[in-house]
Amino acid sequence: MKKWIVYLCCLLVGVGGFAGCSDDEGDNLIIVDDIDDLTNTEGEKIDFVLEDVPAYIVGMGDNWGTICYADYAYEYYENHEYLAAITTVSEYVAIEKDILNKRLYVARDEFLEYDLPADCKLVYLSAQVTNIGINSLIDWHDDNGKFPVIRKAYLTGLRVRE
């Protein structure tokens, strides 16, 4: 009987320990109000590293470029209607959510260092992703009113994907 009580206590302590842990990457995010504020590095740290992952260059602005490392980024941005036609509504919603949550802002100068062809969209990406981001207010938001965050990243490698 004492063995069962000890096992039960260990189980309860273990469950309580897991319940207290949080996997939410958003806990340490620093959200800035304006894209120009991404240059502020106060409190910045590297949250995770991407190594040679397939990615899609979404676009380039005056100072920042946007890159997406979600699985269906190419299909989403290049042939949106086809992707919607071959997936169920719930699959499409999941794909879109993944795409909107896997976008990064990278300084334009960093893109230019890699001397990619002007029309290049498909790349292999290596980057350090920071805890600084900006709310993407033009996208959907979840039931809690939270918008997807586009994170700031530093390129460590970028090469053409054929």
Residue, then its C-alpha position, 0 to 999 in steps of 0.5 A: m500500500k505504501k508503494w502505491i502512495v509513493y507512486l501516486c505522489c510521484l505521479l502528482v508531482g510530475v503532472g504538476g511540474f509539466a503543467g507549470c511548464s510553458d512551451d509558448e514562444g510568445d512568452n518572451l516576445i518583444i512586440v514593436d509598433d512600427i517596422d522601423d523599430l525592429t532596429n532597436t536591439e534592447g532586450e533582443k535575444i536569439d530564440f531559435v536557429l533555422e539551418d538550411v530550411p526551404a523557404y520562399i522570399v515573399g517580398m522586398g521593401d525599402n529596408w526589410g525583406t519578408i521570407c516565409y519558411a512554412d511548408y506550403a509557402y510557394e503554393y500559397y503565394e504563387n498559386h493560392e487558388y490551386l492550393a485552396a482547391i486541393t485542400t479541405v477547408s480545415e487543411y487550408v486554414a491550418i496551412e494558412k495559419d502556419i504560413l502566417n506564423k512562419r514569416l520573418y523580417v530580414a534587413r534588406d542589406e542582409f539579403l543583398e549580401y547573398d547576391l541572389p538573382a533578382d527573380c529568385k523566390l525559392v531559397y534555402l534559409s539559415a537564420q537566427v530568429t530573434n524575440i523581437g517582432i511586429n504584429s501583422l495587423i493586416d492578417w486574421h487574428d485568433d479568438n483572443g484577438k492576437f495577430p500573427v507576429i512577423r519576427k526579426a531574423y539575422l541571415t546566416g546563410l541563403r542560397v538558391r533552391e531549384 
